[in-house]
């Protein structure tokens, strides 16, 4: 069986097209992928510095205890003992940094409580759940329940 150049011409075109595609890929990759990518595994090395440069928003549970020990003791005796303060009160780093001079806004109680306690079949059965239309009587949750220890 004899192979002529005419028969191999389409293969040479295919190899040329493949080489051009690889060349375009290498050029695009060099232009798009950051220089530090891959230094620490499949990550961009500069991401660590970018995150360090961000302002801290959360103070952490330990900072709340210094000034709000009484609320912590009430919370620790109730069902909300595993929930951090900032889960309900929001990020408080500015409040801590100002030594309490910057007062945080009071949480809007009804939507806050309903985030966890509105009836939903996907929520675990041990979590107390209410149907807002049946349970809500025009008052706020904190009129009947103490938020840090919500027993009636």
N, C-alpha and C positions, 0 to 999 in steps of 0.2 A: 504494500500500500504506500503510495507516494503522497506526501503532503507538500503542497506548494505554498508560496507566500500568500497567494490569494485566499487560501483556506485559513491561514493563521491571522489574516488582517483583522478580523473581528475580535480575536483574542487580544491582539496588541492594543486595539481601541479600548477594550474593557480594562486592561491593566493600566493604561494611561488615565482613564476616567477614575479608577480606584486610587491611583497615585495623586491625582488632583484633589480628590475628596479628602484624603489623608492630609495633604498639605493645607487645605482650607481649615480642617479640624484643628491642626496644630497651631495655626495662626490665630484662629478664634479663641482657642483655649488659653493661649498666652495673653491675649487681650482681655479676657473675661475673668479668669481665675486669679484671685489675689496672690501676691508674692509669698505670704506666709502660710498659704494653704498647705496642709500636709505635715507641717513641722511637729504638731502634737497629735498625730493621727489624722482622722478625716475631719479636721476642723481648721478654721482660719486662726492663726496665732494672734492676730490683732484683736480678736473678739474678747480676749481676756482683758486687755487694756481698755477697750471700749466699755466693758461692764464696770471696771474700776472707776472710770470717769463719771459714771452716772451718779446722781445724787441719791443718797440713802433715803428711803421713804418710811420704812418700817423700823420702829424702835426695838421691838422684841418684847416678849413676855416679861423678862427680867427687869426691864426699865419700869414697867407699870407698877410692879410690886413696891418699889421704893416709896411712892406717894399714895398708892391706893391699896394698901394691905387689907383694910377692912372689907373692901369689895371683893378682893381675892379670896378671903376666908369664907364669905357668903357663897361665892361661886364654887369654891372647892367642896362645899357641903351639899351641893345640888347636882342636877343632871348636866349642867353646862360646864362641869369641871374640866372637860377635855378640849374645850373650845378656847382658842387664844383671844385675848382682849381685842386685838386689832381685826379679828374676823368680823366683829360687829361694829366696832368704833372706828375702823379704817386706819390707814397708815398714820402713825403718831410721832415720827422722828422730829418734826418741827416743834411739836408740843414739848417733847423731852429736851430738845436743844435750847428752847427758850426758858427752861426752868419753870414751866407751867404758865408763863405769861401769855402765850398764845393759846387761847382756849379752843378746843376742838368743837365742831358743831355736834349737837345732839343728833343721834341717828333717828331717821324716820322709822318709827317702831313697827308699824303695820307691814309695810313691804319687807322690812328686814326679817321679821319673825316668819312671814309667809314664805320667804326663800327656802327655809328648812321645813316648816310645819304645815304648808298647804297640802291637802290630800292629793296623793299621787301614787298610783299602783306601783311605780318603779322604786319607790322609797321603801326601806326596810320596815317591817311590821313593828319593831320595837320603838321606832321613832314616833312620838305623839304627833298626830296629824289632825287637821281640822278642815272643814269645808267653810270657806270664808262666808258664803251667803248664809249658812246656818249659824255660825259661831259669832260673827261680827254683829255687835249690837249698837254701833255708833260711837263706841268708846275705843280707846287704844288698848293694845295688849297689856301695857304696863299699868293700866287701871286695875286689872284683876290679878296680874302675874308680876312678881318681882323678877326682872330680866336675868339677874345673876343667879337666882335660884327660883325657877318659875313655878313652884308648887302653888296651888291656890291658897 
